[in-house]
Amino acid sequence: MWWQILLTAFIVAFTAFYFYVRHRMTFWQRRGIPVDPGTFPFGSQHVWDFFKQKIAFIQMTDHAYKNYPDAPVVGTYELFGRPSIVIRDLDIAKKVLVKDFDQFMERKPASSNAYNPHTKNNRYLPVMLTELRGQQWKSVRASLTPVFTSGKLKAMVPLIHKIADHCDIFLEKNVGKEIEAKELLRNYALDVIVSTGFGYESDSVNETNSIFKTNADLMVGKTMSIKIFLTFLMFLFFPSLLRKLDWPLLDKKGEGFFVAAVRKAIKERQESGERRNDFIDTCLDILQKENEEIKTNEKSEETKRQKDEIERIVIANSLIMLIAGVDTVSSTSSMMMYFLAKNQDCQEKLYQEIKESIESTCSDQFDYAAIMNMPYMEKFFQESLRMYPVTHLERGSVNDYKIPGTEMVIPKDIVVRFPVTGIVKDEKYFSNPNVFDPENFSAEKKADRHPFASGGFGHGPRNCIAQRFATMEVKIVVARMLSKYKVIPCSKTVDELIPDPKSRSQFPKGDVWFSVEKR
């Protein structure tokens, strides 16, 4: 009796849910927008491909981009029919990301938030620059922008060279041996962030038991474990469930270590007055300025709350430097190592440029001007980013938006995606798009191409605030390595890189191997 009632209830509920999802998957058709149709329950093809681990997350716009070549925009469906949209037309992309930025100023719609900002398990995530919304984002972005001015970057160069010295020691011990690029360069990137973002010295490159390395691996996950992958899936497709569960998105032990490290660094600097011209110094300046503005009623609870909130924002944005910066720098520099090993003629051109810089300055401790004024280095860097973009690009619509020149409307609270990996492999913008060629970024070719056909760090006011810092960090380690060593393939160097579907970016399957020989 009871099982019959339960079975009937289940059938009725499932049938109602099925028709609800099927109706949801007519969202774009009802609005007259070209659509990549959905299949119950997965939505459009890209979701099913992602679940089958045929594609990486960053490639989820590829199907819509490649299969609807005449459509300026393509409506898509996520799991259970949630609508999203892919902007194919670069002129529309420019309007959305720049001209009409106020209509798309959020990184994602409010409904996509996967955490409750008022609970303890995700205390710092909600106030990271990548997650802030509206006026609070504008205010924090304006406060943090001085960290990455040319003057500040110039002052950080000596700190980065100290970390590059660690790579010199490592390479000296491993000449002729097989070297795994991502591990080496992840440790380099981590040490740079620990130095410039947290104010400590670390040598994760040569010390296998580095406490910073151990806790960084804990906090963000060195590899895509089952737990991390499931959390990532829930973050993408069930954000409201994560929010209701107050699911911790960062490992609490690892996060706690770095929170304590920032607090300790701030306290020590305040007591000693020492300055290192790094991120912590700028954060101290922000703290001092904000605290002066709220000094009038020091003993009130509101004043204490305001000071705590300022400290929370400072700590959160030290953490985001680590979370976002390490993988971005290690992925890009690893790809450069691979392309250097596989393209010896390009490597020789780059080496000659580096050699000329050393001869003109009588130093291999490249200053900011020297490292940022190597035209072939810039071409090589940009082409590596084109071949393997490191991040996806999406925005959330804050209002209904009528696409200029059309009758199509993007409704409020929709995920708007830009097909980064599809665009950079399109023959319309790059001849021989699957062939590595730094001359794709010659002045002539860039002038003939739409400016939004590439851009590894995003576009518009909400692009990566630290892109010049990351670029400098990558170029310094590459220039330092090539000044002393020739990068060559080894027995483990693969002929073709295949994107890893478990990667949160587009990092290739397996490892990236190379070797070096002394010049």
N, C-alpha and C positions, 0 to 999 in steps of 0.2 A: 504493500500500500504506500508506505512512505517513499520507497525508491521510485515508484511511479510518479508521485507528486514532484519529487526532486528532479527526475528526468524531464518531466513536462516543463517545469520551471526553467531548467537549463536550456531546453530547446527553444522556448519562447524568448528567453533572454538572448541567446545566441542569434536567433533569427532577427530580433530587433536590432542587435548590435551590427549584424551583417548589413542590413538595409540602411542603417545610419552611416556606416563607413562607405557603402556604395554611393549613397547620396552625396556624402562629403567629397567623393572622388569625381563629382561633376562640377565642382566649384569653379574651375577655370572655363569649362565649356559654357557654363551659364553666363559667363562674362565676356565671351567672344575672344578669348586669348588662346593662341596656339598652345597645345598641351601634349606632354608626354604622358599618355594615359596610365592610370593606376590599376593594379591587380590586387584583389583582397588577399591578405591583409597588409601586404608589404608596401603598397603604393607604387611609384614609378620604378622603372627597371634598375636605377642606380641603387635603390635601397636593398633590393634582392641581391644584386651583385656584391654589395658591401657585406651583407649577412653571410654570403657564401665565401667571403674573403677573396673575391676575385679582383677587387680594387681597394686602394687606400682611401681614407676619408677625403683627402684633398682632391681625389679624382671623381668625386660624386657628381660633379657637373658635366663630366665628359660626354655622357650619353646624350643629354639634351643638346649639348653644343654641336656634336658631330652629326646627329640624326635630323636636325631641323635647320639646315643651312640658310634657309630663306627667312626664317623668323627672327625678328629683332629681340623678342623675349619669348621664353618658353615656360609655361606653367608646369609645375611638377608636384608630386605628392610624396609625402614622407610616410612613415609607418602609420597605419590606421587612417590614412587619408588626409593628414594635416597638410594644407597647401603651402607651397613655397614657390619661388619664381627665380629663373635664371636669366640674367641680362646678357644677351649675345652681342648686341650692337654697341660698339665702343663709344659712339657719340652719346647714346643714352646712358652708358656707364659713366661717362664724364659728367653728365648733368646730375646724375644721382649722387655721385661721390664728391662733386665739387660745387657746381653752380647751385644745385638744390639741396645742399648738404643739410640744411635745417630740417628737411623732411625725412632725412635718413641718418640722423646724427648718432643713433644708437648702434652699437656693435651687433645687437640682436634684439628681437622684440621682448617686451616685458614678460610675456607669457613663457619665454624660454629660460628664465632665471631658474637655476637648479639648486638654489640655496635660500634659506630664510635669513635675512640680514640681522635679525634680532635674536638669534640663538647662538650658542657657544661653539658648535662644531665647525662652523665656517666663519669665524670671527673676522678674518682678514680678507678673504676673497671678495666680499661685496664692495670694499673700498680700494681695490686695485684699479689702476687707471684703465685697464682693459674692460672692467665691469661697470665702472661708474656711468651714471646717466645724467643728461640734462645739464643744469647749471653747475652741479657739483663736479661733473667731469670737466667742464670748462675751467673752473676755479683750480682744480688740482693739476690739470694739464699746464695751465699758465704758471703755477708754482714750480713745477718740475722742469719746464722747458729750459731754464738757465743751467741745469745740470749738463746739458748737451750742446751748449754754445761752443764755438770754435776755441775760445779762450780756455774753457774748462777741459775740453778734449786735449788740447795741447799740454795742459798740466798733468793729464793722466797718462801721457805717452811713456814717461819713465817707469811708471808702475807696471805698464803692460810689458815693457822690455824686460823687466825683472822676471816676469813669468815666462817670456820667450826664452830666457836663459835656461829655464828648467827643461825646455824642449831641446835646446842645444846639448845639454848633458845627456838626455835620453838618446838622442840620435847618435852621439859619439859612442855610446855603449852598444848601439844596435846597427852599426854600419854593416851592410851586406845581409842583414837578417830580414825576415818577413815582419812587417809592421802593420798593425791594424789601425787604420786611420781614425775611425770614429772614437775608439777608446782613448787614443793619444790626445786628440783634439777636443774631446769632451772634457778631459781632465784639464787641459790648457784653458778652455773657456770657463770652467768652474773656478779655477784659481784666479783668473782675471776678475770675475764677479766678486769673489771672496775679498780680493784686495780693494777694488774700486767701489764696490757696493756695500761691503760690510766692515772694511777697515782692518782686515787681518791678513797675515801672510800664511800661505799654504803651498805645499808642493805635492799635489795629487798626481802629477805626472810621474814622479819617481818614488813616491811613498804609497805603497799599496794599502796601508792601513790609515790613510788620512781621515781624520775625524770629520772633516768637511765633506769629503767624498762619500763616506758612509752615510751621513745624514741627508745629503742631497739625493743619493740613490733611494733612500727611504721615502723622502718627501714627495718626489715626483715620479719615482719608478724608473729604474734604469732600463728595464725591459718591459714589454707589454704582457704582464702576468694575466691570468684568468680574472683575478679580482679587478685589476686596472681596466681590462677590456670590458668587463661587465659594467663597471662604473662609467666608462666612456660611452657605452651603448645607452645606458640610462640617461646620461647627460644629454645625448643627442635626441633621443626619442621619448623619454619619459621625465623631462625636467621637473614637472609638477610633483611627481612621485618622490623624487629626490628631495624636493623642497619640503614636502609634508613629513618625510622621514627624518629630516635634518641630517642627511647622509654626509659624513665627512669626506670631502673631495680631495683633501691632502692628508697624508699620513701624519697623525698627531705628534708622534715622537720626533720625526724629522722637522716638522714645522716648528715645534717647541724649541728645538735646538737653535734654529736660525733666528727665531724671535728673541730668544735670550741673548744671542750674539749681537744683534742690533742694539738692544737695550744696553748691553754692557759697553759697546763701542761708543754710544751716545754719552753715557755717563762718564766714561774715561776722558772723552774729548772735552766735555763740559768742565771737568775738574782740572785737567792739565792745560787746556787752552791750545793744545797741539792741533795743527791743521795738515792734512795730506792732499788737499785739492781734489777730493774724491766725492762720491755721492753722499757719504755721511756728513761731510762738511756742509754741503748744500742743504741737506735735511735739517741740520742744526740751525742754519740760517733761517729756514722756514719756521722751525719751532720757536726760535727767538722772536721773530717778527709777529707770529700769531699770538704768542703768549703776551707780548707787550700790548697787543690790541685788546686783550681780555683781562688785563691786570686790575681793572677798576674795582672789581668785587671778588678778590682772591679767595675768600673763605666760603663763598656760596657753593652750593651743590652744582649749580649750572656751570660755574666757572671750571670746577673740577671735571665735569662731564665734557666740556669743550676741550680741555687740555688732553684728556684721555682720548678723545676722538682724533685730535691732531696727531698724537703719538701713534694711534692705530693706523692712520693713513700713511705716515712715514714708514712704519714697519711693513705694511702691506706692499708698498711700492719698492721696498728693498727686496721683498720676496719675489715680486713679479720680474725683477731683473734676473733673478736666478732661474725662475720657472721658464720664462720666455727666452732669455738670452743664451743659456747654455746649449739647448738643442739647436737653436737657429745658427749660432756660430759654428758649432761642431759639425752640423750637417753641411753647411756651405763650404767650410774649409776642407772637409773630407772629400766632397765632390771635386774641389779644386785639385787635391792630391791625385785623385783618380784620373782626371783629365790631363794633368801634367804628366803622369806616367804613360798615358796612352797617346799623347800628342807631343812627341819630342821636339818637333819643329817649333811648336808654339812655346814650349818650355824654354827653348834656346832664345827666342825673341824676348821673353820675359826676363830671363837671366841677364841678357845684355842691357836691358833697361835698368835693372837693379844694380848691375855692375857700374854703369855710368853714374847712377845716383851716388854710389859709394865713393867713386873717384872724385866727383865734384864736391862732396862734403867731407871727404877723408874720414868717414865713419859709417859703420853698419848699424849704428843706433839711430835709425831713421827718425827724424822729427816729424811732426804733424804735416808740415808743408811738403816734405820729401815724399812721404808715403801716400799722400792724397794727390800728388801731381805726377803720377806714373800712368800715362794714358793707356799703355798696353795692359797694365795690371787691372785698370778699370774695365777694359773690354773683356779680359779673361774672367774677372769676377762676375760681371753681368751675364756673360754667356753661361757660366756655371749655374747661376741662379735660374736662367731661362730653361736650361736642360732639366734641372731638378728644383722647381720652386719649393720653398720650405714652409709656406703657410697658405691657407685658404683665405678667401676674402668674402665677407658677407656683412650685411647691414640689416637693421630692422626698420620698417616703415612706421613713422610716428603719426602719420595722417594718411587719409586717402590721397593718392597721387595720380593725376592724369598724365600719362606719358606724352611729352610734347610731340606734336605732329601726328598723333594717333587719337583714336577714341578709347583706347585701352586704359583701364584704371587699376593701379596696384592698391588694394585695400590696406587699411591700417592694420598694424600688428602682424605683418607677413615677413618671413625670412626672405631676404633678397640676396641671391648669390651671384658671384662673378666667376666665370669659367676660366680660372687662371691657367690650369694645365692644358685646356683645350686651345686657348688663344696662342700660347707660346709654341704649340706644335702645328699651327695652321700655316699652310703654304701661302695663304693670302698675305701674311705678314712676314714670314721668314722662308726664303728659298732653302730647300733641303733642311727642313726643320729638325730632322732626327740626326743631323750631322753637327758635331761640335765645331764651331767656327767663331772665334772672337771678333772677326770682322763684321759680324752681324751688328756690332755696336760701334762701328765706325761713324764718324760725324755725318757722312753722306747717307748711310743707310738709315740712321736714326731720323734724319731730316725727312726722308721719304716715307716714313712709317708713322702710323697713329701713335701718339705718345702713351696711350693706354694699352698698347700691345705688349708691354712688359712693365715690370715694376714689382720686384721681389718683396718690397716692404709695404705694399699698399699704396693707395692714392688718397688725396684730399686731406682735410684737417684731422681726420682720425687715423692717419697712417701711423706707422711705428715711430714713436717719439725718439727711440734710441738707434735709428737706422745708421746714422753717421758713426756712432760709437761702435756698433757691431761691424760696420764696414772697415773701420780703422783697425779693429781687433783682428779681423781675418787677414787683412793685407799685411800687417806687421809680422804675423807668424809665418806667412807664406814667403815674404821677402827675406826674413831672417833665415829660413830653412834653405831657400834657393841660393842665397849668397855663399853658402858653404857646402851644400850637397846637391847632387843631381838626383832627382826623383825618377825611379825606374820601376817597371813592372816586376813582379815576382811570380813564383809558380801558382800562387793563390789569387792573382789578379784576374778577374773574370773579363770575358770579351764584351759582355753586355750587362748593364745594370737593369734589374727588374724591380719595380716598386714593391715594397713590402706591404701587403694589405693590413698587417697588424700595426703599421706605423701611423702615428698621429699626423705626420707630415707626409713626405713622399720618399722617405729614406729607402734605399734598395734592400732587397732580401739578402740575408747573410751579412757578411762583413765586407769592408772595403780595404783591400790589402795593397801594399806597395813596399818598395825597398829603397834604400838610398846608398849612394857611393860618394866618397869625398871628391871634391873638385880639385 
